[in-house]
Amino acid sequence: MDKVQDNRAWFLIIPVFMIVAFSAVIPLMTVVNYSVQEIFGPGQTFFVGTEWFEAVLADERLHDALIRQIIYSLAVLAIEIPLGILIALSMPGGRSAKTSLTLVLLALPLLIPFNVVGTIWQIFGRGDIGLLGATFRAIGIDYNYTNNPLDAWLTVLVMDVWHWTSLVALLCYAGLQSIPPAFYQAAKIDGASKWAVFRYIQLPKMRGVLIIAVLLRFMDSFMIYTEPFVLTGGGPGNSTTFLSQYLTQMAVGQFDIGKAAAFSIVYFLIVLLFSFIFYTMIINTGEGEKK
């Protein structure tokens, strides 16, 4: 007997489609419309075709910001992923008060708003009243994130590591807790070393959550805006001006709406490309584990 398919459930997701249409599709179409026009004022537009896209792709400042963005995102992953795994492996297991306290403490940085994080590190790094700046000055290290581009870039990087490593650690901890105790018992009987347990038991079981962690952290770091804007304002010079800040300067500071719209579409396509790559990796990993 054939199963009767009830299509009434589709009516339940109509509100979701409407919300997505008004919150994403319509604004995106508006940006696409702006990206092919020169806007002189209300009701005063002139069709320019792909002129803005050509200008954006030839913009050397955009190239510099993209390179800074890629280097920054890769540095974030190179630090936060191994550090998050190490923290997860060091966390206590089971259902104890120590475990609950550890999870709460790890989650605290994630609860702090982005602008507050930037303000905290802005004060923390100052040489006159900040603990970090005063400590470096006391031991003879010339540290000044407001004047030195390298100091500013490293401060933004360390700030992101402090803020978001907890997310990676919590995801990895969840993956570790899903491993059955029988796996560890079998490894103990076989006399496996700690490295062997990590390499052949823990790491494969964490592979799914690790890909999710890499996806989330790469995408978030690639679209970072508030923290470096509050901390350094994109300076000194353009050393900490990333793609999102450059887009804001173009749209709000220069009020170059057409070029900014074209740049936002290019930015969106870059993020979409990386999202597709990581999504493919997640799917392939899931299929590999099933085999």
C-alpha positions as CSV (number, residue, x, y, z in Angstrom):
1,M,0.0,0.0,0.0
2,D,1.4,3.3,-1.0
3,K,2.0,5.9,1.7
4,V,-0.3,8.9,1.5
5,Q,1.8,12.1,1.6
6,D,0.3,15.0,3.5
7,N,1.4,18.3,1.9
8,R,-0.3,20.4,4.5
9,A,2.9,20.7,6.4
10,W,4.2,23.0,3.7
11,F,1.8,25.7,5.0
12,L,3.6,25.7,8.3
13,I,6.9,27.0,6.7
14,I,5.2,29.7,4.7
15,P,5.8,32.3,7.5
16,V,9.5,31.3,7.5
17,F,9.7,31.9,3.7
18,M,8.0,35.3,4.2
19,I,10.4,36.4,7.0
20,V,13.4,35.3,4.9
21,A,12.1,37.2,1.9
22,F,11.7,40.4,3.8
23,S,14.9,40.1,5.8
24,A,17.3,38.8,3.2
25,V,16.0,38.4,-0.4
26,I,14.5,41.9,-0.7
27,P,17.5,43.7,0.8
28,L,19.8,41.7,-1.4
29,M,17.8,42.6,-4.5
30,T,18.0,46.2,-3.5
31,V,21.8,46.0,-3.2
32,V,22.0,44.4,-6.6
33,N,19.9,47.2,-8.0
34,Y,22.2,49.8,-6.4
35,S,25.3,48.0,-7.7
36,V,24.5,48.8,-11.4
37,Q,23.5,52.4,-10.9
38,E,25.1,55.8,-10.2
39,I,23.0,57.5,-7.5
40,F,23.0,61.3,-7.6
41,G,20.1,61.8,-5.2
42,P,16.5,60.7,-4.5
43,G,15.0,59.5,-7.8
44,Q,18.2,60.6,-9.7
45,T,19.9,57.4,-10.9
46,F,21.9,56.5,-14.0
47,F,22.5,52.9,-15.2
48,V,26.3,52.1,-15.3
49,G,26.2,48.3,-15.8
50,T,29.3,46.5,-14.4
51,E,31.3,49.7,-14.0
52,W,31.2,49.5,-10.2
53,F,32.3,45.9,-10.2
54,E,35.2,46.7,-12.4
55,A,36.2,49.5,-10.1
56,V,36.0,47.3,-7.0
57,L,38.0,44.5,-8.5
58,A,40.7,46.9,-9.6
59,D,40.9,48.7,-6.2
60,E,44.3,48.1,-4.6
61,R,43.0,49.0,-1.2
62,L,40.5,46.2,-1.5
63,H,43.2,43.8,-2.5
64,D,45.2,44.9,0.6
65,A,42.2,44.5,2.9
66,L,41.5,41.1,1.4
67,I,45.0,39.9,2.0
68,R,44.9,41.2,5.6
69,Q,41.6,39.5,6.1
70,I,42.8,36.1,4.8
71,I,46.0,36.3,6.9
72,Y,44.0,37.3,10.0
73,S,41.4,34.5,9.6
74,L,44.1,31.8,9.0
75,A,46.0,33.0,12.1
76,V,42.8,32.8,14.1
77,L,42.2,29.2,13.0
78,A,45.9,28.3,13.5
79,I,45.7,29.4,17.2
80,E,42.1,28.8,18.3
81,I,41.6,25.3,16.9
82,P,44.6,23.6,18.5
83,L,44.1,25.7,21.7
84,G,40.4,24.8,21.9
85,I,41.3,21.1,21.5
86,L,43.9,21.3,24.2
87,I,41.5,23.0,26.6
88,A,38.7,20.4,25.8
89,L,41.1,17.5,26.5
90,S,42.1,19.1,29.8
91,M,38.5,19.7,31.0
92,P,37.1,17.3,33.7
93,G,34.5,14.9,32.5
94,G,31.3,13.5,34.1
95,R,28.6,15.3,35.9
96,S,30.3,17.0,38.8
97,A,30.3,20.5,40.2
98,K,33.9,21.0,38.8
99,T,32.6,20.3,35.3
100,S,29.7,22.6,35.6
101,L,31.9,25.4,37.0
102,T,34.4,24.9,34.1
103,L,31.7,25.1,31.5
104,V,30.3,28.3,33.0
105,L,33.7,29.9,33.2
106,L,34.4,29.0,29.6
107,A,31.1,30.4,28.4
108,L,31.6,33.8,30.1
109,P,33.7,35.4,27.3
110,L,31.0,34.3,24.7
111,L,28.4,36.3,26.6
112,I,30.2,39.6,26.4
113,P,28.9,41.9,23.6
114,F,31.4,42.7,20.8
115,N,31.6,46.4,21.5
116,V,32.3,45.7,25.2
117,V,35.1,43.3,24.2
118,G,36.7,46.0,22.1
119,T,36.4,48.5,25.0
120,I,37.8,46.1,27.5
121,W,40.9,45.5,25.4
122,Q,41.2,49.2,24.6
123,I,41.6,49.9,28.3
124,F,43.6,46.7,29.0
125,G,46.2,47.6,26.4
126,R,46.8,51.2,27.4
127,G,50.2,52.0,28.8
128,D,49.0,54.4,31.5
129,I,46.0,52.6,33.0
130,G,45.9,49.2,31.3
131,L,47.3,46.1,33.0
132,L,48.8,44.7,29.7
133,G,50.3,47.9,28.6
134,A,51.7,48.7,32.1
135,T,53.2,45.2,32.4
136,F,55.0,45.5,29.1
137,R,56.3,48.9,30.0
138,A,57.5,47.7,33.4
139,I,59.5,44.9,31.8
140,G,61.0,47.2,29.1
141,I,58.9,46.2,26.1
142,D,57.9,49.0,23.8
143,Y,54.2,48.2,23.3
144,N,51.8,50.7,21.8
145,Y,48.9,49.4,19.8
146,T,47.8,53.0,18.8
147,N,51.1,53.8,17.0
148,N,52.7,50.4,16.1
149,P,50.9,48.5,13.3
150,L,52.3,45.2,14.4
151,D,51.3,45.7,18.0
152,A,47.8,46.7,16.9
153,W,47.4,43.7,14.6
154,L,48.6,41.3,17.3
155,T,46.3,42.9,19.9
156,V,43.3,42.4,17.7
157,L,44.4,38.8,17.1
158,V,44.9,38.0,20.8
159,M,41.6,39.7,21.6
160,D,39.8,37.4,19.2
161,V,41.5,34.4,20.6
162,W,40.5,35.4,24.1
163,H,36.9,36.0,23.0
164,W,36.2,32.9,20.9
165,T,38.5,30.1,21.8
166,S,35.9,29.0,24.4
167,L,33.5,28.2,21.6
168,V,36.0,25.8,20.0
169,A,36.7,24.3,23.4
170,L,33.0,23.7,24.1
171,L,32.4,22.2,20.7
172,C,35.3,19.9,21.1
173,Y,34.3,19.0,24.6
174,A,30.8,18.0,23.3
175,G,32.5,15.8,20.7
176,L,34.6,14.1,23.4
177,Q,31.7,13.4,25.6
178,S,30.0,11.5,22.8
179,I,32.7,8.9,22.7
180,P,31.5,5.7,24.4
181,P,33.6,4.5,27.4
182,A,34.1,1.2,25.7
183,F,36.5,2.8,23.3
184,Y,38.8,3.9,26.1
185,Q,38.5,0.5,27.8
186,A,39.6,-1.3,24.6
187,A,42.5,1.1,24.1
188,K,43.6,0.6,27.7
189,I,43.5,-3.2,27.3
190,D,45.6,-2.9,24.1
191,G,48.1,-0.7,25.9
192,A,47.6,2.3,23.7
193,S,49.5,5.5,24.5
194,K,47.8,8.9,25.1
195,W,48.8,10.0,21.6
196,A,47.4,6.8,20.0
197,V,44.1,7.4,21.9
198,F,44.0,10.9,20.6
199,R,45.0,10.1,17.1
200,Y,42.7,7.1,16.5
201,I,39.8,7.6,18.9
202,Q,39.3,11.2,20.0
203,L,40.3,13.0,16.9
204,P,38.1,11.0,14.5
205,K,35.2,11.4,16.8
206,M,35.8,15.1,17.0
207,R,36.1,15.5,13.3
208,G,32.5,16.6,12.7
209,V,32.5,19.2,15.5
210,L,36.0,20.4,14.4
211,I,34.7,21.1,10.9
212,I,31.8,23.0,12.4
213,A,34.2,25.0,14.6
214,V,36.5,25.8,11.7
215,L,33.5,26.9,9.6
216,L,32.1,29.1,12.4
217,R,35.4,30.7,13.3
218,F,36.5,31.3,9.8
219,M,33.3,32.9,8.7
220,D,33.0,35.0,11.8
221,S,36.7,36.2,11.7
222,F,36.2,36.9,8.0
223,M,33.4,39.2,8.8
224,I,34.8,40.8,11.9
225,Y,34.0,44.5,12.4
226,T,33.0,45.7,15.8
227,E,36.0,44.6,18.0
228,P,38.8,46.1,15.8
229,F,36.7,49.2,15.0
230,V,36.3,49.9,18.8
231,L,39.9,49.0,19.6
232,T,41.9,50.7,16.9
233,G,39.4,52.2,14.4
234,G,41.2,50.3,11.6
235,G,44.6,51.9,12.4
236,P,47.3,52.8,12.8
237,G,47.1,53.6,9.1
238,N,45.2,50.7,7.5
239,S,46.9,47.9,9.5
240,T,43.7,46.6,11.1
241,T,41.3,47.7,8.4
242,F,39.5,44.6,7.3
243,L,36.9,44.1,4.5
244,S,33.9,44.9,6.6
245,Q,35.5,48.2,7.8
246,Y,36.5,49.1,4.3
247,L,32.9,48.5,3.2
248,T,31.6,50.7,5.9
249,Q,34.0,53.5,5.1
250,M,32.9,53.3,1.5
251,A,29.2,53.3,2.2
252,V,28.9,55.5,5.2
253,G,32.0,57.6,5.2
254,Q,32.3,58.3,1.5
255,F,28.6,57.7,0.7
256,D,29.6,55.9,-2.4
257,I,26.5,53.8,-2.5
258,G,26.9,52.2,-6.0
259,K,30.5,51.1,-5.4
260,A,29.7,50.0,-1.9
261,A,26.8,47.9,-3.2
262,A,29.0,46.2,-5.8
263,F,31.7,45.6,-3.1
264,S,29.1,44.1,-0.7
265,I,28.0,41.6,-3.5
266,V,31.7,40.6,-4.1
267,Y,32.1,40.3,-0.3
268,F,29.0,38.1,-0.1
269,L,30.2,35.9,-2.9
270,I,33.6,35.4,-1.2
271,V,31.9,34.3,2.0
272,L,29.5,32.1,0.1
273,L,32.3,30.4,-1.7
274,F,34.1,29.6,1.6
275,S,30.8,28.5,3.1
276,F,30.2,26.1,0.2
277,I,33.8,24.7,0.6
278,F,33.3,24.0,4.3
279,Y,29.8,22.6,3.8
280,T,31.2,20.2,1.2
281,M,33.8,19.1,3.7
282,I,31.2,18.5,6.3
283,I,29.1,16.4,4.0
284,N,32.1,14.4,2.8
285,T,33.2,13.8,6.4
286,G,29.8,12.6,7.4
287,E,29.7,10.2,4.4
288,G,33.2,8.9,5.2
289,E,32.2,8.1,8.8
290,K,29.1,6.2,7.6
291,K,31.4,4.1,5.4
